[in-house]
């Protein structure tokens, strides 16, 4: 496995990393809503998180990205 040398400057184009960070934020918000509020059914939020994790994130890994500079 080879890592990108200048990952900080390449972060703007790495869509799989953006989706992973966004999913982490989404999961935290969904957990907070389920834990502290009774707005939505917690099982609905669980299923939603699992579906996003199993469908959206692998598709983000398959997206064609430009070659890293360096």
Phi and psi restraints in degrees (range 20) as a CNS / XPLOR table:
assign (resid 1 and name C) (resid 2 and name N)
       (resid 2 and name CA) (resid 2 and name C) 1.0 -120.4 20.0 2
assign (resid 2 and name N) (resid 2 and name CA)
       (resid 2 and name C) (resid 3 and name N) 1.0 127.3 20.0 2
assign (resid 2 and name C) (resid 3 and name N)
       (resid 3 and name CA) (resid 3 and name C) 1.0 -88.5 20.0 2
assign (resid 3 and name N) (resid 3 and name CA)
       (resid 3 and name C) (resid 4 and name N) 1.0 157.9 20.0 2
assign (resid 3 and name C) (resid 4 and name N)
       (resid 4 and name CA) (resid 4 and name C) 1.0 -76.5 20.0 2
assign (resid 4 and name N) (resid 4 and name CA)
       (resid 4 and name C) (resid 5 and name N) 1.0 129.5 20.0 2
assign (resid 4 and name C) (resid 5 and name N)
       (resid 5 and name CA) (resid 5 and name C) 1.0 -63.6 20.0 2
assign (resid 5 and name N) (resid 5 and name CA)
       (resid 5 and name C) (resid 6 and name N) 1.0 -49.7 20.0 2
assign (resid 5 and name C) (resid 6 and name N)
       (resid 6 and name CA) (resid 6 and name C) 1.0 -108.8 20.0 2
assign (resid 6 and name N) (resid 6 and name CA)
       (resid 6 and name C) (resid 7 and name N) 1.0 65.4 20.0 2
assign (resid 6 and name C) (resid 7 and name N)
       (resid 7 and name CA) (resid 7 and name C) 1.0 -64.0 20.0 2
assign (resid 7 and name N) (resid 7 and name CA)
       (resid 7 and name C) (resid 8 and name N) 1.0 -29.8 20.0 2
assign (resid 7 and name C) (resid 8 and name N)
       (resid 8 and name CA) (resid 8 and name C) 1.0 -63.6 20.0 2
assign (resid 8 and name N) (resid 8 and name CA)
       (resid 8 and name C) (resid 9 and name N) 1.0 -39.6 20.0 2
assign (resid 8 and name C) (resid 9 and name N)
       (resid 9 and name CA) (resid 9 and name C) 1.0 -81.7 20.0 2
assign (resid 9 and name N) (resid 9 and name CA)
       (resid 9 and name C) (resid 10 and name N) 1.0 -16.8 20.0 2
assign (resid 9 and name C) (resid 10 and name N)
       (resid 10 and name CA) (resid 10 and name C) 1.0 -96.2 20.0 2
assign (resid 10 and name N) (resid 10 and name CA)
       (resid 10 and name C) (resid 11 and name N) 1.0 -3.4 20.0 2
assign (resid 10 and name C) (resid 11 and name N)
       (resid 11 and name CA) (resid 11 and name C) 1.0 -62.3 20.0 2
assign (resid 11 and name N) (resid 11 and name CA)
       (resid 11 and name C) (resid 12 and name N) 1.0 -28.9 20.0 2
assign (resid 11 and name C) (resid 12 and name N)
       (resid 12 and name CA) (resid 12 and name C) 1.0 -66.3 20.0 2
assign (resid 12 and name N) (resid 12 and name CA)
       (resid 12 and name C) (resid 13 and name N) 1.0 -18.3 20.0 2
assign (resid 12 and name C) (resid 13 and name N)
       (resid 13 and name CA) (resid 13 and name C) 1.0 -112.2 20.0 2
assign (resid 13 and name N) (resid 13 and name CA)
       (resid 13 and name C) (resid 14 and name N) 1.0 -1.8 20.0 2
assign (resid 13 and name C) (resid 14 and name N)
       (resid 14 and name CA) (resid 14 and name C) 1.0 -89.0 20.0 2
assign (resid 14 and name N) (resid 14 and name CA)
       (resid 14 and name C) (resid 15 and name N) 1.0 89.5 20.0 2
assign (resid 14 and name C) (resid 15 and name N)
       (resid 15 and name CA) (resid 15 and name C) 1.0 -67.5 20.0 2
assign (resid 15 and name N) (resid 15 and name CA)
       (resid 15 and name C) (resid 16 and name N) 1.0 -33.1 20.0 2
assign (resid 15 and name C) (resid 16 and name N)
       (resid 16 and name CA) (resid 16 and name C) 1.0 -64.8 20.0 2
assign (resid 16 and name N) (resid 16 and name CA)
       (resid 16 and name C) (resid 17 and name N) 1.0 -35.1 20.0 2
assign (resid 16 and name C) (resid 17 and name N)
       (resid 17 and name CA) (resid 17 and name C) 1.0 -69.5 20.0 2
assign (resid 17 and name N) (resid 17 and name CA)
       (resid 17 and name C) (resid 18 and name N) 1.0 -41.1 20.0 2
assign (resid 17 and name C) (resid 18 and name N)
       (resid 18 and name CA) (resid 18 and name C) 1.0 -59.8 20.0 2
assign (resid 18 and name N) (resid 18 and name CA)
       (resid 18 and name C) (resid 19 and name N) 1.0 -45.0 20.0 2
assign (resid 18 and name C) (resid 19 and name N)
       (resid 19 and name CA) (resid 19 and name C) 1.0 -65.6 20.0 2
assign (resid 19 and name N) (resid 19 and name CA)
       (resid 19 and name C) (resid 20 and name N) 1.0 -38.1 20.0 2
assign (resid 19 and name C) (resid 20 and name N)
       (resid 20 and name CA) (resid 20 and name C) 1.0 -64.7 20.0 2
assign (resid 20 and name N) (resid 20 and name CA)
       (resid 20 and name C) (resid 21 and name N) 1.0 -42.3 20.0 2
assign (resid 20 and name C) (resid 21 and name N)
       (resid 21 and name CA) (resid 21 and name C) 1.0 -66.2 20.0 2
assign (resid 21 and name N) (resid 21 and name CA)
       (resid 21 and name C) (resid 22 and name N) 1.0 -43.5 20.0 2
assign (resid 21 and name C) (resid 22 and name N)
       (resid 22 and name CA) (resid 22 and name C) 1.0 -62.1 20.0 2
assign (resid 22 and name N) (resid 22 and name CA)
       (resid 22 and name C) (resid 23 and name N) 1.0 -39.5 20.0 2
assign (resid 22 and name C) (resid 23 and name N)
       (resid 23 and name CA) (resid 23 and name C) 1.0 -66.8 20.0 2
assign (resid 23 and name N) (resid 23 and name CA)
       (resid 23 and name C) (resid 24 and name N) 1.0 -37.9 20.0 2
assign (resid 23 and name C) (resid 24 and name N)
       (resid 24 and name CA) (resid 24 and name C) 1.0 -63.1 20.0 2
assign (resid 24 and name N) (resid 24 and name CA)
       (resid 24 and name C) (resid 25 and name N) 1.0 -41.9 20.0 2
assign (resid 24 and name C) (resid 25 and name N)
       (resid 25 and name CA) (resid 25 and name C) 1.0 -65.2 20.0 2
assign (resid 25 and name N) (resid 25 and name CA)
       (resid 25 and name C) (resid 26 and name N) 1.0 -44.5 20.0 2
assign (resid 25 and name C) (resid 26 and name N)
       (resid 26 and name CA) (resid 26 and name C) 1.0 -59.6 20.0 2
assign (resid 26 and name N) (resid 26 and name CA)
       (resid 26 and name C) (resid 27 and name N) 1.0 -43.6 20.0 2
assign (resid 26 and name C) (resid 27 and name N)
       (resid 27 and name CA) (resid 27 and name C) 1.0 -64.6 20.0 2
assign (resid 27 and name N) (resid 27 and name CA)
       (resid 27 and name C) (resid 28 and name N) 1.0 -40.2 20.0 2
assign (resid 27 and name C) (resid 28 and name N)
       (resid 28 and name CA) (resid 28 and name C) 1.0 -63.9 20.0 2
assign (resid 28 and name N) (resid 28 and name CA)
       (resid 28 and name C) (resid 29 and name N) 1.0 -42.5 20.0 2
assign (resid 28 and name C) (resid 29 and name N)
       (resid 29 and name CA) (resid 29 and name C) 1.0 -66.8 20.0 2
assign (resid 29 and name N) (resid 29 and name CA)
       (resid 29 and name C) (resid 30 and name N) 1.0 -42.5 20.0 2
assign (resid 29 and name C) (resid 30 and name N)
       (resid 30 and name CA) (resid 30 and name C) 1.0 -63.3 20.0 2
assign (resid 30 and name N) (resid 30 and name CA)
       (resid 30 and name C) (resid 31 and name N) 1.0 -38.3 20.0 2
assign (resid 30 and name C) (resid 31 and name N)
       (resid 31 and name CA) (resid 31 and name C) 1.0 -66.6 20.0 2
assign (resid 31 and name N) (resid 31 and name CA)
       (resid 31 and name C) (resid 32 and name N) 1.0 -41.4 20.0 2
assign (resid 31 and name C) (resid 32 and name N)
       (resid 32 and name CA) (resid 32 and name C) 1.0 -65.0 20.0 2
assign (resid 32 and name N) (resid 32 and name CA)
       (resid 32 and name C) (resid 33 and name N) 1.0 -41.4 20.0 2
assign (resid 32 and name C) (resid 33 and name N)
       (resid 33 and name CA) (resid 33 and name C) 1.0 -64.2 20.0 2
assign (resid 33 and name N) (resid 33 and name CA)
       (resid 33 and name C) (resid 34 and name N) 1.0 -43.7 20.0 2
assign (resid 33 and name C) (resid 34 and name N)
       (resid 34 and name CA) (resid 34 and name C) 1.0 -69.7 20.0 2
assign (resid 34 and name N) (resid 34 and name CA)
       (resid 34 and name C) (resid 35 and name N) 1.0 -34.1 20.0 2
assign (resid 34 and name C) (resid 35 and name N)
       (resid 35 and name CA) (resid 35 and name C) 1.0 -81.0 20.0 2
assign (resid 35 and name N) (resid 35 and name CA)
       (resid 35 and name C) (resid 36 and name N) 1.0 -36.0 20.0 2
assign (resid 35 and name C) (resid 36 and name N)
       (resid 36 and name CA) (resid 36 and name C) 1.0 -113.2 20.0 2
assign (resid 36 and name N) (resid 36 and name CA)
       (resid 36 and name C) (resid 37 and name N) 1.0 -6.2 20.0 2
assign (resid 36 and name C) (resid 37 and name N)
       (resid 37 and name CA) (resid 37 and name C) 1.0 -136.4 20.0 2
assign (resid 37 and name N) (resid 37 and name CA)
       (resid 37 and name C) (resid 38 and name N) 1.0 162.4 20.0 2
assign (resid 37 and name C) (resid 38 and name N)
       (resid 38 and name CA) (resid 38 and name C) 1.0 -118.1 20.0 2
assign (resid 38 and name N) (resid 38 and name CA)
       (resid 38 and name C) (resid 39 and name N) 1.0 44.1 20.0 2
assign (resid 38 and name C) (resid 39 and name N)
       (resid 39 and name CA) (resid 39 and name C) 1.0 -77.8 20.0 2
assign (resid 39 and name N) (resid 39 and name CA)
       (resid 39 and name C) (resid 40 and name N) 1.0 -49.1 20.0 2
assign (resid 39 and name C) (resid 40 and name N)
       (resid 40 and name CA) (resid 40 and name C) 1.0 -123.8 20.0 2
assign (resid 40 and name N) (resid 40 and name CA)
       (resid 40 and name C) (resid 41 and name N) 1.0 158.6 20.0 2
assign (resid 40 and name C) (resid 41 and name N)
       (resid 41 and name CA) (resid 41 and name C) 1.0 -66.4 20.0 2
assign (resid 41 and name N) (resid 41 and name CA)
       (resid 41 and name C) (resid 42 and name N) 1.0 128.6 20.0 2
assign (resid 41 and name C) (resid 42 and name N)
       (resid 42 and name CA) (resid 42 and name C) 1.0 -63.5 20.0 2
assign (resid 42 and name N) (resid 42 and name CA)
       (resid 42 and name C) (resid 43 and name N) 1.0 -28.2 20.0 2
assign (resid 42 and name C) (resid 43 and name N)
       (resid 43 and name CA) (resid 43 and name C) 1.0 -70.4 20.0 2
assign (resid 43 and name N) (resid 43 and name CA)
       (resid 43 and name C) (resid 44 and name N) 1.0 -32.9 20.0 2
assign (resid 43 and name C) (resid 44 and name N)
       (resid 44 and name CA) (resid 44 and name C) 1.0 -62.9 20.0 2
assign (resid 44 and name N) (resid 44 and name CA)
       (resid 44 and name C) (resid 45 and name N) 1.0 -44.1 20.0 2
assign (resid 44 and name C) (resid 45 and name N)
       (resid 45 and name CA) (resid 45 and name C) 1.0 -65.9 20.0 2
assign (resid 45 and name N) (resid 45 and name CA)
       (resid 45 and name C) (resid 46 and name N) 1.0 -36.6 20.0 2
assign (resid 45 and name C) (resid 46 and name N)
       (resid 46 and name CA) (resid 46 and name C) 1.0 -63.2 20.0 2
assign (resid 46 and name N) (resid 46 and name CA)
       (resid 46 and name C) (resid 47 and name N) 1.0 -47.5 20.0 2
assign (resid 46 and name C) (resid 47 and name N)
       (resid 47 and name CA) (resid 47 and name C) 1.0 -63.2 20.0 2
assign (resid 47 and name N) (resid 47 and name CA)
       (resid 47 and name C) (resid 48 and name N) 1.0 -40.3 20.0 2
assign (resid 47 and name C) (resid 48 and name N)
       (resid 48 and name CA) (resid 48 and name C) 1.0 -62.0 20.0 2
assign (resid 48 and name N) (resid 48 and name CA)
       (resid 48 and name C) (resid 49 and name N) 1.0 -43.4 20.0 2
assign (resid 48 and name C) (resid 49 and name N)
       (resid 49 and name CA) (resid 49 and name C) 1.0 -64.3 20.0 2
assign (resid 49 and name N) (resid 49 and name CA)
       (resid 49 and name C) (resid 50 and name N) 1.0 -41.8 20.0 2
assign (resid 49 and name C) (resid 50 and name N)
       (resid 50 and name CA) (resid 50 and name C) 1.0 -66.0 20.0 2
assign (resid 50 and name N) (resid 50 and name CA)
       (resid 50 and name C) (resid 51 and name N) 1.0 -42.8 20.0 2
assign (resid 50 and name C) (resid 51 and name N)
       (resid 51 and name CA) (resid 51 and name C) 1.0 -63.0 20.0 2
assign (resid 51 and name N) (resid 51 and name CA)
       (resid 51 and name C) (resid 52 and name N) 1.0 -43.8 20.0 2
assign (resid 51 and name C) (resid 52 and name N)
       (resid 52 and name CA) (resid 52 and name C) 1.0 -62.8 20.0 2
assign (resid 52 and name N) (resid 52 and name CA)
       (resid 52 and name C) (resid 53 and name N) 1.0 -41.0 20.0 2
assign (resid 52 and name C) (resid 53 and name N)
       (resid 53 and name CA) (resid 53 and name C) 1.0 -66.9 20.0 2
assign (resid 53 and name N) (resid 53 and name CA)
       (resid 53 and name C) (resid 54 and name N) 1.0 -36.6 20.0 2
assign (resid 53 and name C) (resid 54 and name N)
       (resid 54 and name CA) (resid 54 and name C) 1.0 -87.6 20.0 2
assign (resid 54 and name N) (resid 54 and name CA)
       (resid 54 and name C) (resid 55 and name N) 1.0 -20.5 20.0 2
assign (resid 54 and name C) (resid 55 and name N)
       (resid 55 and name CA) (resid 55 and name C) 1.0 -110.6 20.0 2
assign (resid 55 and name N) (resid 55 and name CA)
       (resid 55 and name C) (resid 56 and name N) 1.0 -54.6 20.0 2
assign (resid 55 and name C) (resid 56 and name N)
       (resid 56 and name CA) (resid 56 and name C) 1.0 -72.7 20.0 2
assign (resid 56 and name N) (resid 56 and name CA)
       (resid 56 and name C) (resid 57 and name N) 1.0 -46.2 20.0 2
assign (resid 56 and name C) (resid 57 and name N)
       (resid 57 and name CA) (resid 57 and name C) 1.0 -65.5 20.0 2
assign (resid 57 and name N) (resid 57 and name CA)
       (resid 57 and name C) (resid 58 and name N) 1.0 -42.5 20.0 2
assign (resid 57 and name C) (resid 58 and name N)
       (resid 58 and name CA) (resid 58 and name C) 1.0 -62.7 20.0 2
assign (resid 58 and name N) (resid 58 and name CA)
       (resid 58 and name C) (resid 59 and name N) 1.0 -35.2 20.0 2
assign (resid 58 and name C) (resid 59 and name N)
       (resid 59 and name CA) (resid 59 and name C) 1.0 -65.2 20.0 2
assign (resid 59 and name N) (resid 59 and name CA)
       (resid 59 and name C) (resid 60 and name N) 1.0 -34.2 20.0 2
assign (resid 59 and name C) (resid 60 and name N)
       (resid 60 and name CA) (resid 60 and name C) 1.0 -66.3 20.0 2
assign (resid 60 and name N) (resid 60 and name CA)
       (resid 60 and name C) (resid 61 and name N) 1.0 -33.7 20.0 2
assign (resid 60 and name C) (resid 61 and name N)
       (resid 61 and name CA) (resid 61 and name C) 1.0 -70.2 20.0 2
assign (resid 61 and name N) (resid 61 and name CA)
       (resid 61 and name C) (resid 62 and name N) 1.0 -27.4 20.0 2
assign (resid 61 and name C) (resid 62 and name N)
       (resid 62 and name CA) (resid 62 and name C) 1.0 -85.1 20.0 2
assign (resid 62 and name N) (resid 62 and name CA)
       (resid 62 and name C) (resid 63 and name N) 1.0 -11.8 20.0 2
assign (resid 62 and name C) (resid 63 and name N)
       (resid 63 and name CA) (resid 63 and name C) 1.0 -65.1 20.0 2
assign (resid 63 and name N) (resid 63 and name CA)
       (resid 63 and name C) (resid 64 and name N) 1.0 136.5 20.0 2
assign (resid 63 and name C) (resid 64 and name N)
       (resid 64 and name CA) (resid 64 and name C) 1.0 -72.4 20.0 2
assign (resid 64 and name N) (resid 64 and name CA)
       (resid 64 and name C) (resid 65 and name N) 1.0 127.8 20.0 2
assign (resid 64 and name C) (resid 65 and name N)
       (resid 65 and name CA) (resid 65 and name C) 1.0 -120.9 20.0 2
assign (resid 65 and name N) (resid 65 and name CA)
       (resid 65 and name C) (resid 66 and name N) 1.0 153.6 20.0 2
assign (resid 65 and name C) (resid 66 and name N)
       (resid 66 and name CA) (resid 66 and name C) 1.0 -66.4 20.0 2
assign (resid 66 and name N) (resid 66 and name CA)
       (resid 66 and name C) (resid 67 and name N) 1.0 153.3 20.0 2
assign (resid 66 and name C) (resid 67 and name N)
       (resid 67 and name CA) (resid 67 and name C) 1.0 -65.4 20.0 2
assign (resid 67 and name N) (resid 67 and name CA)
       (resid 67 and name C) (resid 68 and name N) 1.0 142.4 20.0 2
assign (resid 67 and name C) (resid 68 and name N)
       (resid 68 and name CA) (resid 68 and name C) 1.0 -67.6 20.0 2
assign (resid 68 and name N) (resid 68 and name CA)
       (resid 68 and name C) (resid 69 and name N) 1.0 147.9 20.0 2
assign (resid 68 and name C) (resid 69 and name N)
       (resid 69 and name CA) (resid 69 and name C) 1.0 -81.7 20.0 2
assign (resid 69 and name N) (resid 69 and name CA)
       (resid 69 and name C) (resid 70 and name N) 1.0 123.3 20.0 2
